[in-house]
Amino acid sequence: MVGIAVLGCGRIGRLHARNLARHPRARLTAVFDVVADAAHKTATELDVPVAPSLDSVWSDAEVTAVLIATPTDTHVPLITAAVAAGKAVFCEKPVDLDLGRARACWSDIRRKNPQVMLGFNRRFDPSFQALRARLQAGEVGALELAIITSRDPAPPPASYIRTSGGLFRDMTIHDFDMARYLAGDITHVHAFGANLVDQEIGKLNDIDTCTVSLRSRAGALVQISNSRRCAYGYDQRIEVFGSGGMLLAGNRRATAVESWSAQRTAAQDPVLDFFLERYAQAYEAELDAFVSAVETGAPVSPDFGDGLEALRLAAAADESVRTAKVIELS
């Protein structure tokens, strides 16, 4: 059994803790949160202890790994402390809001050859995994164009936006990682951003709508479309195109039943509400991949380097919006 402690008992931390509690080859050893009520609520639900302090987690020999689901500004110090204590690490995205700080973290820990996995859960969605596998198998030829669509059902509150790091680091970063997952390394970034959804987001110097064009080192073009509002639910789609045709991974629905009548044709259930429902399977598969890597000592994927590259693309997109230029990455 791999002993794992969960740090952070907010929405995503509770999801991971519940998945760990059900995992056949892992043991949820403890939970920790600076908000005591959140930690006790999760601990009571899952019948596990609350760690009295972070030091108790680092010194616990039964804790092989930690899962970090705390606010972003705590990720770097927690990753650093966990690696120093000899723990494997699973950390929710992003590594940090500042690329320089994230790079400095890697410089501090790299000599220990750590296992640090980043929470880009969309790589583990069954449909997206199958699409990539078939693309790599050459089913549609070499990738020429990819279109990644990600739209939230409604904008988050201003309190969330204020500390999120902005649309590119908070939301689009998943799509930047998916672009690399499909197309490989990215060499050029051209982004447009706008406030079309929520004036409060604009008042916080953030955007709520964007398109980003990317060019990969292999020459493929990728288009990302994001919005903080989507009237029909949580819109998550990927299309890849090559000389041999197209592969398309569409939205998930409660059922695949269609209704055909005099009033409408091919009517379907609404798309799933939000990320907890849409990516439930992906979160479980992601956690299983981490447990397997810790068990065997195998490299994790996506790793710290993938987190750095996604953050680098987010920073480049910010620069592109600010300067109205195409940003070339070395």
C-alpha positions as CSV (number, residue, x, y, z in Angstrom):
1,M,0.0,0.0,0.0
2,V,1.2,3.5,-0.9
3,G,0.6,5.8,2.0
4,I,-0.5,9.3,0.8
5,A,-1.4,12.4,2.8
6,V,-3.6,15.0,1.2
7,L,-2.7,18.6,1.8
8,G,-5.6,21.0,1.2
9,C,-9.3,20.0,1.8
10,G,-11.1,22.4,-0.5
11,R,-13.2,21.2,-3.4
12,I,-10.4,19.5,-5.4
13,G,-8.6,18.2,-2.3
14,R,-11.8,16.5,-1.1
15,L,-12.2,14.9,-4.5
16,H,-8.7,13.5,-4.5
17,A,-9.1,12.4,-0.9
18,R,-12.3,10.5,-1.7
19,N,-10.6,8.8,-4.7
20,L,-7.6,7.8,-2.5
21,A,-9.9,6.4,0.1
22,R,-11.4,4.0,-2.5
23,H,-8.1,3.2,-4.3
24,P,-7.2,-0.5,-3.9
25,R,-3.4,0.0,-3.7
26,A,-3.2,3.3,-1.8
27,R,-4.0,4.3,1.8
28,L,-5.1,7.8,2.7
29,T,-2.9,8.3,5.8
30,A,-4.1,11.8,6.8
31,V,-5.4,15.1,5.6
32,F,-4.2,18.6,6.5
33,D,-5.6,22.1,5.9
34,V,-4.8,25.4,7.6
35,V,-8.6,25.8,7.9
36,A,-9.2,23.3,10.7
37,D,-12.9,22.9,9.9
38,A,-12.2,21.8,6.4
39,A,-9.7,19.3,7.5
40,H,-12.0,17.8,10.2
41,K,-14.9,17.7,7.8
42,T,-12.9,15.6,5.3
43,A,-11.3,13.5,8.0
44,T,-14.7,12.7,9.5
45,E,-16.2,11.8,6.2
46,L,-13.4,9.4,5.2
47,D,-12.5,8.2,8.7
48,V,-8.9,9.2,8.6
49,P,-6.8,11.3,11.0
50,V,-6.1,15.0,10.7
51,A,-2.3,15.7,10.6
52,P,-1.5,18.1,13.4
53,S,1.1,19.9,11.3
54,L,3.1,19.8,8.1
55,D,6.2,18.7,10.1
56,S,4.2,15.6,11.2
57,V,3.6,14.8,7.6
58,W,7.2,15.2,6.6
59,S,8.4,13.0,9.5
60,D,5.8,10.2,9.1
61,A,7.5,7.1,7.7
62,E,4.1,5.8,6.6
63,V,3.6,8.7,4.3
64,T,5.3,7.7,1.0
65,A,3.8,10.6,-1.0
66,V,1.8,13.8,-0.6
67,L,-1.0,15.2,-2.8
68,I,-0.9,19.0,-2.8
69,A,-4.3,20.6,-3.4
70,T,-3.6,23.9,-1.6
71,P,-3.7,27.5,-2.9
72,T,-1.2,28.1,-5.7
73,D,1.1,30.4,-3.8
74,T,1.8,27.5,-1.4
75,H,2.8,25.0,-4.1
76,V,6.5,25.8,-4.4
77,P,7.3,25.7,-0.6
78,L,5.3,22.5,-0.2
79,I,6.9,20.8,-3.1
80,T,10.3,21.8,-1.9
81,A,9.6,20.6,1.7
82,A,8.1,17.3,0.5
83,V,11.0,16.5,-1.7
84,A,13.5,17.3,1.0
85,A,11.6,14.9,3.2
86,G,11.9,12.1,0.6
87,K,8.3,12.1,-0.4
88,A,6.9,11.7,-3.9
89,V,4.6,14.6,-4.9
90,F,1.4,15.0,-6.8
91,C,0.6,18.7,-7.2
92,E,-2.4,20.4,-8.7
93,K,-1.7,22.8,-11.5
94,P,0.0,25.3,-11.8
95,V,3.4,24.9,-10.2
96,D,3.2,28.6,-9.4
97,L,1.9,31.8,-10.9
98,D,5.4,33.1,-11.5
99,L,7.6,31.3,-14.1
100,G,10.9,32.4,-12.5
101,R,9.8,31.1,-9.1
102,A,8.7,27.7,-10.6
103,R,12.1,27.4,-12.4
104,A,13.9,28.2,-9.1
105,C,11.9,25.5,-7.4
106,W,13.1,22.9,-10.0
107,S,16.7,24.1,-9.6
108,D,16.4,23.5,-5.8
109,I,15.0,20.0,-6.1
110,R,16.3,18.5,-9.3
111,R,19.5,17.0,-7.8
112,K,17.3,14.7,-5.7
113,N,15.8,13.2,-8.9
114,P,12.3,13.7,-7.4
115,Q,9.0,12.2,-8.5
116,V,6.8,15.3,-9.0
117,M,3.6,14.8,-11.0
118,L,1.4,17.7,-12.1
119,G,-2.4,17.6,-12.1
120,F,-3.1,17.9,-15.8
121,N,-6.1,15.5,-15.5
122,R,-7.3,16.0,-19.0
123,R,-4.5,13.8,-20.3
124,F,-6.3,10.9,-18.6
125,D,-9.7,11.5,-20.0
126,P,-10.5,8.2,-21.9
127,S,-11.7,10.0,-25.1
128,F,-8.7,12.4,-25.2
129,Q,-6.3,9.5,-24.5
130,A,-7.8,7.4,-27.3
131,L,-7.7,10.4,-29.7
132,R,-4.0,10.9,-29.0
133,A,-3.2,7.2,-29.4
134,R,-5.0,7.0,-32.7
135,L,-3.3,10.2,-33.9
136,Q,0.1,8.9,-32.9
137,A,-0.7,5.6,-34.7
138,G,-1.0,7.6,-37.9
139,E,-4.7,7.1,-38.4
140,V,-5.2,10.6,-39.9
141,G,-1.6,11.1,-41.0
142,A,0.7,13.7,-39.4
143,L,-1.0,16.3,-37.4
144,E,-1.6,19.5,-39.3
145,L,-4.3,21.3,-37.4
146,A,-5.7,20.9,-33.8
147,I,-8.7,22.7,-32.3
148,I,-9.1,22.7,-28.5
149,T,-12.3,24.1,-27.1
150,S,-12.8,24.7,-23.4
151,R,-15.6,26.9,-22.0
152,D,-16.8,27.1,-18.4
153,P,-20.6,27.1,-17.7
154,A,-20.3,30.4,-15.7
155,P,-17.6,32.8,-14.5
156,P,-16.2,32.3,-11.0
157,P,-16.7,34.9,-8.3
158,A,-14.4,37.9,-8.2
159,S,-12.8,36.6,-5.0
160,Y,-11.6,33.6,-7.0
161,I,-10.4,35.7,-10.0
162,R,-8.5,38.0,-7.7
163,T,-6.0,35.2,-6.7
164,S,-6.2,33.0,-9.8
165,G,-3.3,34.4,-11.8
166,G,-5.5,35.2,-14.7
167,L,-7.3,33.3,-17.4
168,F,-4.2,31.9,-19.1
169,R,-2.6,30.5,-15.9
170,D,-5.8,29.3,-14.3
171,M,-7.9,28.0,-17.2
172,T,-6.1,28.0,-20.5
173,I,-3.1,26.3,-18.8
174,H,-4.9,23.0,-19.2
175,D,-5.3,23.6,-22.9
176,F,-1.6,24.6,-23.2
177,D,-0.7,21.3,-21.7
178,M,-3.1,19.5,-24.1
179,A,-1.6,21.3,-27.0
180,R,1.8,19.9,-26.1
181,Y,0.3,16.5,-25.4
182,L,-1.0,16.4,-29.0
183,A,1.5,18.5,-31.0
184,G,4.7,18.4,-29.0
185,D,6.9,21.4,-28.2
186,I,5.5,24.8,-29.1
187,T,7.6,27.5,-30.8
188,H,5.2,30.4,-31.4
189,V,2.3,31.9,-29.4
190,H,-0.2,34.5,-30.6
191,A,-3.1,35.3,-28.3
192,F,-6.1,37.6,-28.3
193,G,-8.1,38.4,-25.1
194,A,-11.3,40.3,-24.4
195,N,-13.9,41.0,-21.7
196,L,-17.2,39.8,-23.2
197,V,-18.7,38.0,-20.2
198,D,-18.3,39.7,-16.8
199,Q,-17.3,43.3,-16.2
200,E,-16.1,42.4,-12.7
201,I,-13.4,40.3,-14.3
202,G,-12.3,43.2,-16.4
203,K,-12.1,45.5,-13.3
204,L,-9.6,43.0,-11.9
205,N,-7.4,43.4,-15.0
206,D,-8.2,39.9,-16.3
207,I,-9.9,38.6,-19.4
208,D,-12.8,36.2,-19.7
209,T,-12.6,35.2,-23.4
210,C,-9.6,34.3,-25.5
211,T,-8.3,32.6,-28.7
212,V,-4.7,31.4,-28.8
213,S,-2.9,30.3,-31.9
214,L,0.2,28.1,-31.5
215,R,2.8,26.6,-33.9
216,S,4.5,23.4,-32.9
217,R,8.2,22.6,-33.6
218,A,6.9,20.0,-36.0
219,G,4.9,22.6,-37.9
220,A,1.4,21.8,-36.8
221,L,-1.0,24.6,-35.9
222,V,-3.2,24.6,-32.8
223,Q,-6.1,26.8,-32.0
224,I,-7.4,27.2,-28.5
225,S,-10.8,28.8,-27.7
226,N,-11.8,29.7,-24.1
227,S,-14.7,31.4,-22.5
228,R,-15.8,31.9,-18.9
229,R,-19.4,31.4,-19.9
230,C,-21.3,28.7,-21.8
231,A,-25.1,28.7,-21.9
232,Y,-25.3,24.9,-22.6
233,G,-22.9,23.6,-20.0
234,Y,-19.2,22.6,-19.7
235,D,-17.9,22.6,-23.3
236,Q,-14.9,20.3,-23.7
237,R,-14.0,19.3,-27.3
238,I,-10.9,18.4,-29.3
239,E,-10.5,18.0,-33.0
240,V,-7.3,16.9,-34.8
241,F,-6.9,17.0,-38.6
242,G,-4.4,15.6,-41.0
243,S,-4.0,14.4,-44.6
244,G,-5.9,11.2,-43.8
245,G,-8.9,12.8,-42.1
246,M,-10.1,14.0,-38.7
247,L,-10.4,12.7,-35.2
248,L,-13.0,14.3,-32.9
249,A,-13.5,13.9,-29.2
250,G,-16.8,15.6,-28.2
251,N,-18.7,16.6,-25.1
252,R,-19.8,14.0,-22.6
253,R,-23.5,13.7,-21.7
254,A,-25.5,11.8,-19.1
255,T,-26.6,9.3,-21.8
256,A,-26.1,8.8,-25.5
257,V,-29.8,8.6,-26.3
258,E,-31.1,10.9,-29.0
259,S,-34.7,12.1,-29.5
260,W,-36.1,12.5,-33.0
261,S,-39.6,14.0,-33.4
262,A,-41.7,16.5,-35.4
263,Q,-40.4,19.2,-33.0
264,R,-36.7,18.4,-33.1
265,T,-34.1,16.1,-34.5
266,A,-31.1,14.4,-32.8
267,A,-31.9,16.2,-29.5
268,Q,-29.6,14.9,-26.8
269,D,-29.1,15.3,-23.0
270,P,-27.4,18.5,-21.9
271,V,-23.6,18.3,-21.7
272,L,-22.3,17.6,-18.2
273,D,-22.4,20.5,-15.7
274,F,-18.7,21.1,-14.8
275,F,-15.3,19.7,-14.4
276,L,-16.0,17.4,-11.4
277,E,-18.6,15.5,-13.4
278,R,-17.0,15.8,-16.8
279,Y,-13.6,14.5,-15.7
280,A,-14.6,12.1,-12.9
281,Q,-12.9,9.2,-14.7
282,A,-9.9,11.2,-15.6
283,Y,-9.3,12.1,-11.9
284,E,-9.4,8.5,-11.0
285,A,-7.1,7.4,-13.8
286,E,-4.7,10.2,-13.0
287,L,-4.4,9.1,-9.4
288,D,-3.9,5.5,-10.4
289,A,-1.0,6.5,-12.7
290,F,0.6,8.4,-9.8
291,V,0.2,5.4,-7.4
292,S,1.6,3.1,-10.0
293,A,4.7,5.3,-10.5
294,V,5.3,5.5,-6.8
295,E,5.0,1.8,-6.4
296,T,7.5,1.0,-9.2
297,G,9.7,4.1,-9.1
298,A,8.9,4.8,-12.7
299,P,9.0,8.4,-14.1
300,V,5.7,10.3,-13.6
301,S,3.8,11.9,-16.4
302,P,2.9,14.8,-16.7
303,D,6.0,15.8,-14.7
304,F,7.5,19.0,-13.3
305,G,8.9,19.9,-16.7
306,D,5.4,19.7,-18.3
307,G,4.2,22.1,-15.6
308,L,7.0,24.5,-16.4
309,E,6.3,24.4,-20.2
310,A,2.5,25.0,-19.7
311,L,3.3,27.9,-17.4
312,R,5.8,29.2,-20.0
313,L,3.1,29.2,-22.7
314,A,0.7,31.0,-20.3
315,A,3.3,33.7,-19.7
316,A,3.9,34.0,-23.5
317,A,0.1,34.3,-24.1
318,D,0.0,37.2,-21.6
319,E,2.9,38.9,-23.3
320,S,1.2,38.4,-26.7
321,V,-2.0,40.0,-25.5
322,R,-0.1,42.9,-23.9
323,T,2.1,43.6,-27.0
324,A,-0.2,42.4,-29.8
325,K,2.8,40.4,-31.2
326,V,3.5,36.8,-32.0
327,I,5.9,35.5,-29.2
328,E,8.6,33.2,-30.4
329,L,9.9,30.7,-27.8
330,S,13.5,29.7,-27.7
